[in-house]
Amino acid sequence: MISRLLRITWVISRYRLDTLLPLTRMPWWLRGLFLVSPLRLIPTGPRCRGERLRLALETLGPIFIKFGQVLSTRRDLLPPDIADELKRLQDQVPPFPGEQASALVEQELGMSLDEAFVRFATEPLASASIAQVHAATLHSGEDVVVKIIRPGIERVMRQDMALLYRLAGILARIPEARRLRPVEVVRDYESTLFDELDLTKEAANTSQLKRNFQYSPLLYVPAIHWDLTRHRVMVQERIHGVPVADTAALEAQGTDLKKLAERGVEIFFTQVFRDNFFHADMHPGNIFVARETPRDPQYIAIDCGIVGSLTREDQDYLARNLLAFFHQDYYEVAALHIESGWVGEDTRANEFAAAVRTVCEPILEKPLKDISFGQVLLGLFQTARRFNMEVQPQLVLLQKTLLNIEGLGRQLYPDLDLWATAKPFLEQWMRERAGARGFWESLKRQAPELSRQLPELPVLAHQALARAERGHQHQRRQSEAVDDIRQRLGRQSRRHRRLRLGILLVAVALAWQPLAEWADGQPWPVLGAALLGALLLAWN
């Protein structure tokens, strides 16, 4: 771990990433520390700042490249020169040698390239942080792409995850950062990231997404060739679409960009709420647009290594929260947060509603070009800090995907009204979920289990009644036993009282003569006290 930390420090120094920091916004003592830093002795070289940042992220490996890919979609937050360079991280990461790729394919498939393909191109089509893609042709004549996991990538990823866990552990000791649940967030990120190393999981995700949108005009997902898919190699149908980030090419072929942007929003909400299975790595390098129908555009999605889903409870709370936002019902937002446990039960709903209103009111009913989810989320996090709201790890992946969608929509059609596009879909979904159709769908889902249990209901009812009768009999026997014990204790108590009274009478009889002589010489108060004591002793 120490060697990895030293390497990260060396890369930051080599590419002078300290020059990207906004020194004017830092505290005076931190500015002074940077001004006397030995890093200033290292020349920045001829490369521009965006290129230096991109090269540093490429050198550091997949986790840092993923971070750069997310940043590349947020051109509203970055200077154009940095955004243009980071865009290359989507599919232009330096590849590993084609000969090594060929050897890996043969090793995984257990056959030679000639047996598997008519043609296999050793020059990669695209290269990303975890894998690279090569063109090939099957013996059937179908064009395909072969995705291959980078060799040795798992070791580097585990080193970086160990550093993230160490940093998360430090943050978890800080009271202000504890509510962000850094360890749980890192653990959730680790599970999704390492799923990308198993291409059979990606192939299964791809097949599921394809079924969800089968015959849909919104989204096309290329087919998987399962007979040639292994743990580190996946063979998939080759597509010939236009990269969604290439707006010039989309405009040249007459694509309806407004409809394209609206369909992107519809696809996102369909995946999250209808299917509960969403593509969680929707940066522009993984999204294409079909060439065939530019006036009725259709998306093409690849690279389904990272997918997300929510529990039915989180789905309901999220949909109701979004609808409350759209209707500007901030008290409902506050009540839902308290009901779901996302904020403490002692939170006052009216105070939380007022704080949320302050953040969200300025952005509603504005086009996408005039708002930023990044700024909204930052404002909501600051509000959440006041009310001790904890980060929900299960929603982090969804928030990341939503930021990708926003960045994509901002590039395609900045005048998109996100609220007007999403609101009808959510209202329809809620009607279907809560109405007669939702009840019928729920009944259909449970029908196989109900039909299996229905013939067993008489037997189950008889067994339940028998168990209840046995329980009643056992309870009755226990009650009778308790009554018997109580009666025995009562008889024993009466015997003890009689025994004590008999002993007392015998003692008085034996001592009567001495007592009579003693009583003759005593005053009446002493005799009364003695008589009272004898009566109390007899009563006890």
C-alpha positions in Angstrom: 0.0 0.0 0.0 2.8 2.4 0.9 4.5 1.8 -2.5 1.2 2.6 -4.3 0.8 5.8 -2.2 4.3 6.8 -3.2 3.5 6.1 -6.9 0.4 8.3 -6.7 2.4 11.1 -5.1 5.1 10.7 -7.8 2.5 10.9 -10.6 0.9 14.0 -9.1 4.4 15.6 -8.9 5.4 14.5 -12.4 2.4 16.0 -14.1 2.3 19.0 -11.8 -1.4 18.5 -10.9 -0.9 21.1 -8.1 -1.2 23.8 -10.8 -4.8 22.8 -11.3 -5.8 23.8 -7.8 -7.5 27.2 -7.4 -5.0 28.8 -5.0 -6.9 32.0 -4.8 -9.8 30.2 -3.1 -7.7 28.4 -0.5 -6.9 29.6 3.0 -3.8 31.9 3.3 -1.8 29.3 5.2 -2.4 26.6 2.5 -1.6 29.1 -0.3 1.7 29.8 1.5 2.4 26.1 1.8 2.0 25.6 -1.9 4.1 28.7 -2.7 7.1 27.2 -0.9 6.5 23.6 -2.0 9.4 21.8 -3.7 6.9 20.9 -6.5 7.4 24.3 -7.9 10.9 23.3 -8.9 9.6 20.7 -11.3 8.8 22.2 -14.8 5.3 21.8 -16.2 6.7 21.0 -19.7 5.0 21.8 -23.0 1.8 19.9 -22.3 -1.4 21.8 -21.5 -3.1 21.3 -18.2 -5.9 19.1 -19.6 -3.4 16.7 -21.2 -1.4 16.5 -18.0 -4.5 15.6 -16.0 -5.6 13.0 -18.6 -2.1 11.4 -18.7 -1.9 11.3 -14.9 -5.3 9.6 -14.6 -4.3 7.1 -17.3 -1.0 6.4 -15.5 -2.8 5.8 -12.1 -5.2 3.2 -13.5 -8.9 2.2 -13.8 -10.3 3.8 -10.7 -8.9 7.2 -11.5 -9.9 6.8 -15.2 -13.5 6.1 -14.1 -13.4 9.3 -12.1 -12.1 11.2 -15.2 -14.9 9.6 -17.3 -17.6 11.0 -14.9 -15.9 14.4 -14.9 -15.8 14.4 -18.7 -19.6 14.4 -18.9 -19.9 17.6 -16.8 -18.7 20.3 -19.3 -20.7 22.8 -17.3 -18.3 22.3 -14.4 -15.0 22.2 -16.3 -13.1 24.5 -18.6 -13.4 23.4 -22.3 -9.7 22.4 -22.7 -9.9 20.0 -19.7 -13.3 18.6 -20.7 -12.0 17.9 -24.3 -9.0 16.0 -22.9 -11.0 14.0 -20.4 -13.4 13.0 -23.1 -10.6 10.8 -24.6 -10.8 8.6 -21.5 -14.1 7.3 -22.6 -12.7 5.1 -25.4 -9.1 6.2 -26.1 -7.1 4.9 -23.2 -3.7 3.6 -24.4 -4.2 -0.1 -25.4 -2.2 -3.1 -24.5 -0.5 -5.0 -27.4 -2.6 -6.8 -29.9 -0.5 -10.0 -29.7 -1.2 -10.2 -26.0 -4.9 -9.7 -26.7 -4.8 -12.6 -29.2 -3.1 -14.9 -26.7 -5.6 -14.0 -24.0 -8.6 -14.8 -26.4 -7.1 -18.2 -27.3 -6.4 -19.0 -23.7 -9.9 -18.2 -22.5 -11.8 -19.8 -25.4 -9.6 -22.9 -25.4 -9.2 -22.8 -29.2 -7.2 -21.0 -31.8 -8.3 -17.7 -33.4 -8.8 -19.4 -36.7 -11.2 -21.9 -35.1 -13.2 -19.2 -33.5 -13.2 -16.4 -36.2 -12.7 -15.9 -39.9 -10.9 -12.7 -39.1 -9.6 -11.1 -35.9 -8.1 -7.6 -36.0 -5.1 -7.2 -33.7 -5.5 -3.4 -33.7 -8.2 -2.5 -31.2 -11.3 -0.6 -32.1 -11.4 1.1 -28.7 -9.6 0.9 -25.4 -11.0 1.8 -22.0 -9.9 1.6 -18.4 -10.7 -2.0 -17.8 -10.9 -3.7 -21.2 -10.4 -3.1 -24.9 -12.4 -4.1 -27.9 -11.3 -5.8 -31.2 -13.2 -6.3 -34.4 -13.8 -9.8 -35.7 -15.9 -11.9 -38.1 -17.5 -15.2 -37.3 -17.6 -18.2 -39.6 -21.2 -17.4 -40.2 -20.2 -14.1 -41.7 -21.5 -11.9 -38.9 -19.4 -9.0 -37.7 -18.8 -9.0 -34.0 -16.6 -7.2 -31.4 -14.4 -9.1 -28.9 -14.0 -7.5 -25.5 -10.9 -8.5 -23.5 -10.1 -7.6 -19.9 -6.7 -5.9 -19.4 -4.1 -8.3 -18.0 -3.0 -7.6 -14.4 -5.7 -5.0 -13.9 -7.2 -6.7 -10.8 -4.0 -6.3 -8.7 -3.8 -2.5 -9.4 -7.5 -2.1 -8.6 -7.2 -4.0 -5.2 -4.3 -1.7 -4.2 -6.4 1.4 -5.0 -9.4 0.0 -3.2 -7.2 -0.6 -0.1 -6.2 3.1 -0.2 -9.9 4.1 -0.6 -10.8 2.0 2.4 -8.0 3.5 4.5 -9.1 7.0 3.5 -12.8 6.1 4.2 -11.8 4.7 7.7 -10.1 8.0 8.5 -13.1 10.0 7.4 -15.4 7.8 9.4 -13.7 9.0 12.6 -14.6 12.6 11.8 -18.1 13.4 13.2 -18.9 15.8 10.3 -18.0 13.1 7.7 -19.5 10.1 9.5 -23.0 10.8 8.1 -21.6 10.3 4.6 -21.0 6.7 5.5 -17.8 6.6 3.6 -16.9 2.9 4.3 -20.3 1.7 3.1 -20.1 3.9 -0.1 -16.6 2.5 -0.9 -17.8 -1.0 -0.3 -20.7 -0.5 -2.6 -18.4 1.0 -5.3 -16.0 -1.9 -4.9 -18.7 -4.5 -5.6 -19.9 -2.7 -8.7 -16.4 -2.0 -10.0 -15.1 -5.6 -9.6 -18.3 -6.9 -11.3 -16.8 -5.4 -14.4 -13.9 -7.8 -14.3 -16.3 -10.8 -14.9 -17.5 -10.5 -18.5 -20.0 -13.3 -18.0 -21.8 -10.9 -15.6 -21.7 -8.1 -18.1 -23.1 -10.5 -20.8 -25.9 -11.5 -18.5 -26.7 -7.8 -17.7 -26.7 -7.1 -21.5 -29.1 -9.9 -22.2 -31.4 -8.7 -19.5 -31.4 -5.1 -20.7 -32.0 -6.4 -24.3 -35.1 -8.3 -23.1 -36.4 -5.3 -21.2 -36.3 -3.2 -24.4 -37.1 -5.8 -27.0 -38.8 -4.3 -30.0 -38.7 -0.8 -28.3 -38.1 2.3 -30.5 -36.2 3.9 -27.6 -33.2 1.6 -27.1 -31.4 -1.1 -28.9 -29.0 -3.5 -27.2 -26.6 -5.7 -29.3 -26.8 -9.4 -28.8 -24.3 -11.6 -27.0 -22.7 -14.7 -28.5 -22.7 -17.0 -25.4 -20.8 -19.8 -27.0 -17.8 -17.5 -27.3 -18.1 -15.7 -24.0 -15.9 -16.4 -21.0 -14.8 -14.8 -17.7 -12.3 -12.5 -19.4 -13.6 -12.5 -23.0 -17.0 -11.5 -24.4 -18.2 -11.6 -28.0 -21.0 -9.3 -29.0 -22.9 -8.2 -32.1 -21.1 -5.2 -33.8 -23.1 -2.0 -34.1 -22.5 0.9 -36.5 -24.1 3.9 -34.7 -23.0 7.5 -34.3 -21.3 8.3 -30.9 -23.8 10.3 -28.9 -21.2 12.9 -28.1 -20.6 13.6 -31.8 -23.3 16.3 -32.1 -21.8 17.5 -35.5 -22.4 14.1 -37.1 -25.9 13.8 -35.5 -26.8 17.2 -36.9 -25.4 16.3 -40.3 -27.6 13.3 -40.6 -30.7 15.3 -39.6 -31.2 13.8 -36.1 -34.0 15.3 -34.0 -31.9 16.3 -31.1 -34.9 17.5 -29.0 -36.6 14.1 -29.3 -33.3 12.4 -28.7 -32.7 14.2 -25.4 -36.3 13.5 -24.3 -36.0 9.9 -25.1 -32.8 9.7 -23.0 -34.7 10.9 -20.0 -37.6 8.5 -20.8 -35.1 5.6 -21.1 -33.6 6.5 -17.7 -36.9 6.6 -15.8 -38.2 3.5 -17.6 -35.1 1.5 -16.5 -35.3 2.8 -12.9 -39.1 2.5 -12.3 -40.6 0.1 -14.8 -37.8 -2.5 -14.9 -35.8 -1.7 -11.7 -32.7 -2.5 -13.7 -30.7 0.5 -15.0 -27.5 1.0 -16.9 -25.3 2.7 -14.4 -22.3 3.6 -16.6 -24.0 5.8 -19.2 -21.1 8.0 -20.1 -21.0 9.1 -23.8 -18.4 6.4 -24.7 -21.0 3.7 -24.1 -24.0 5.4 -25.9 -24.5 5.5 -29.7 -27.4 6.6 -31.9 -28.8 4.5 -34.7 -28.2 5.8 -38.2 -31.3 4.4 -39.8 -34.1 6.7 -38.5 -32.6 10.1 -37.6 -36.0 11.8 -37.3 -37.2 9.0 -34.9 -33.9 8.5 -33.1 -33.0 5.3 -31.3 -30.3 4.9 -28.7 -27.8 2.0 -28.7 -26.3 1.0 -25.4 -23.1 -1.0 -24.8 -20.9 -1.9 -21.8 -23.4 -3.1 -19.3 -20.8 -4.0 -16.7 -22.3 -1.7 -14.1 -26.0 -1.9 -13.5 -28.1 -0.9 -10.6 -31.4 -1.7 -8.9 -33.5 -0.5 -5.9 -35.7 -2.2 -3.4 -39.4 -1.7 -3.9 -39.4 0.6 -0.8 -36.7 2.8 -2.2 -38.4 2.9 -5.6 -41.6 4.1 -4.0 -39.9 6.7 -1.8 -37.8 8.0 -4.7 -40.8 8.3 -7.1 -42.9 10.0 -4.4 -40.0 12.4 -3.6 -39.6 13.3 -7.2 -43.3 13.9 -7.7 -43.4 16.1 -4.6 -40.5 18.1 -6.0 -42.3 18.5 -9.3 -45.4 19.7 -7.5 -43.3 21.9 -5.2 -44.8 20.1 -2.2 -41.7 20.5 0.1 -43.6 19.4 3.2 -44.3 16.1 1.5 -40.6 15.8 0.6 -39.7 16.4 4.3 -42.3 13.9 5.5 -41.1 11.2 3.1 -37.5 11.7 4.2 -38.5 11.2 7.8 -40.8 8.3 7.1 -38.1 6.5 5.1 -35.5 7.0 7.9 -33.2 9.0 5.7 -33.3 11.7 8.4 -33.9 11.3 12.1 -37.4 10.8 13.5 -36.8 13.9 15.7 -36.5 16.2 12.7 -39.2 18.8 12.4 -40.8 18.4 9.0 -41.6 22.1 8.6 -38.0 23.2 9.2 -36.7 20.6 6.8 -39.3 21.6 4.2 -38.2 25.2 4.4 -34.6 24.3 4.0 -35.3 22.1 0.9 -37.5 24.9 -0.6 -34.6 27.3 -0.4 -32.4 25.0 -2.5 -35.0 23.8 -5.1 -37.3 26.7 -5.7 -34.9 28.6 -7.9 -34.4 25.7 -10.4 -37.9 24.5 -11.1 -39.6 25.3 -14.4 -36.2 26.2 -15.9 -34.6 24.5 -19.0 -31.6 22.2 -18.5 -29.1 24.9 -19.7 -30.1 27.1 -16.8 -29.8 24.6 -13.9 -27.2 22.1 -12.7 -27.9 18.9 -10.7 -24.4 19.2 -9.4 -25.3 22.5 -7.7 -28.6 21.1 -6.5 -27.0 18.1 -5.0 -24.4 20.2 -3.3 -27.1 22.4 -1.9 -29.1 19.4 -0.7 -26.0 17.9 0.9 -25.4 21.1 2.8 -29.0 21.1 3.9 -28.7 17.4 4.9 -25.7 18.2 7.0 -27.8 20.6 9.1 -30.4 17.8 9.7 -27.9 14.9 10.2 -29.1 13.2 7.1 -27.0 10.1 6.2 -25.9 9.2 2.7 -27.8 6.2 1.3 -25.2 4.0 -0.4 -27.9 2.2 -2.5 -28.7 5.6 -4.1 -25.1 6.7 -4.9 -25.0 4.7 -8.1 -28.4 6.2 -9.2 -27.1 9.8 -8.4 -24.0 9.1 -10.5 -26.2 7.9 -13.4 -28.5 10.9 -13.1 -25.4 13.2 -13.4 -24.4 11.4 -16.5 -27.8 11.8 -18.0 -27.8 15.5 -17.2 -24.4 15.9 -18.9 -25.6 14.0 -21.9 -28.8 16.1 -22.2 -26.9 19.3 -21.8 -24.7 18.4 -24.8 -27.6 17.3 -27.0 -30.4 19.8 -26.3 -29.6 22.5 -23.6 -33.2 23.8 -23.8 -34.6 20.4 -22.6 -37.2 20.9 -19.8 -36.3 17.9 -17.7 -39.2 18.4 -15.3 -41.9 18.5 -18.0 -40.4 15.4 -19.6 -40.1 13.3 -16.4 -43.3 14.4 -14.6 -45.9 12.7 -16.8 -43.9 9.4 -16.8 -43.7 9.4 -13.0 -47.4 10.2 -12.5 -48.4 7.4 -14.9 -46.1 5.0 -13.1 -47.5 5.9 -9.7 -51.1 5.5 -11.0 -50.2 2.0 -12.4 -48.4 1.1 -9.2 -51.1 2.1 -6.8 -54.2 1.5 -9.0 -56.1 -1.5 -10.2 -53.5 -2.3 -12.8 -50.8 -2.4 -10.2 -52.9 -4.7 -8.0 -53.5 -7.0 -11.0 -49.8 -7.1 -11.9 -48.9 -7.9 -8.3 -51.5 -10.7 -8.3 -50.1 -12.1 -11.5 -46.6 -12.1 -10.1 -47.8 -14.0 -7.0 -50.1 -16.3 -8.9 -47.6 -19.2 -9.4 -46.8 -19.3 -5.6 -50.5 -19.0 -4.7 -51.4 -21.7 -7.2 -48.8 -24.0 -5.6 -50.0 -23.3 -2.1 -53.8 -23.4 -2.9 -54.2 -27.3 -2.9 -52.3 -27.3 0.4 -54.5 -24.8 2.2 -56.9 -27.4 3.8 -54.0 -29.3 5.1 -52.3 -26.2 6.3 -55.5 -24.9 7.9 -56.0 -28.3 9.7 -52.4 -28.2 10.9 -52.8 -24.6 12.1 -56.0 -25.5 14.0 -54.3 -28.6 15.5 -51.4 -26.5 16.6 -53.8 -23.9 18.1 -55.7 -26.7 19.9 -52.5 -28.2 21.3 -51.5 -24.7 22.4 -54.8 -24.2 24.2 -54.5 -27.6 25.9 -51.0 -26.9 27.0 -52.1 -23.5 28.4 -55.0 -25.1 30.2 -52.7 -27.8 31.8 -50.3 -25.0 32.8 -53.2 -23.0 34.4 -54.4 -26.1 36.3 -50.9 -26.8 37.5 -50.6 -23.2 38.8 -53.9 -23.5 40.6 -52.9 -26.7 42.2 -49.6 -25.2 43.4 -51.5 -22.2 44.7 -53.9 -24.4 46.6 -51.0 -26.5 48.1 -49.2 -23.3 49.2 -52.5 -22.1 50.8 -53.0 -25.3 52.7 -49.3 -25.3 53.8 -49.6 -21.7 55.0 -52.7 -22.5 57.1 -50.9 -25.5 58.7 -48.0 -23.3 59.6 -50.3 -20.8 61.2 -52.0 -23.5 63.3 -48.6 -24.9 64.3 -47.4 -21.5 65.5 -50.6 -20.9 67.4 -50.4 -24.3 69.1 -46.8 -23.7 70.1 -47.7 -20.3 71.6 -50.6 -21.8 73.6 -48.4 -24.5 75.0 -45.8 -22.0 75.9 -48.3 -19.8 77.7 -49.7 -22.8 79.6 -46.3 -23.9 80.8 -45.4 -20.3 81.8 -48.7 -19.3 83.3 -47.8 -19.6 87.0 -44.6 -17.5 86.7 -46.4 -15.1 84.5 -49.3 -14.7 86.9 -46.9 -14.0 89.8 -45.0 -11.4 87.6 -48.3 -9.8 86.5 -49.4 -9.1 90.1 -46.6 -6.6 90.6 -46.8 -4.8 87.2 -48.8 -1.6 86.4 -51.6 -1.8 83.9 -49.7 -0.2 80.9 -47.1 -2.9 81.0 -49.7 -5.6 81.1 -51.5 -4.0 78.1 -48.3 -3.9 76.0 -47.5 -7.5 76.9 -51.1 -8.6 75.9 -50.9 -6.6 72.6 -47.5 -8.3 71.8 -49.0 -11.7 72.5 -51.9 -11.0 70.2 -49.7 -9.8 67.3 -47.5 -12.9 67.7 -50.5 -15.1 67.5 -51.8 -13.3 64.4 -48.5 -13.7 62.6 
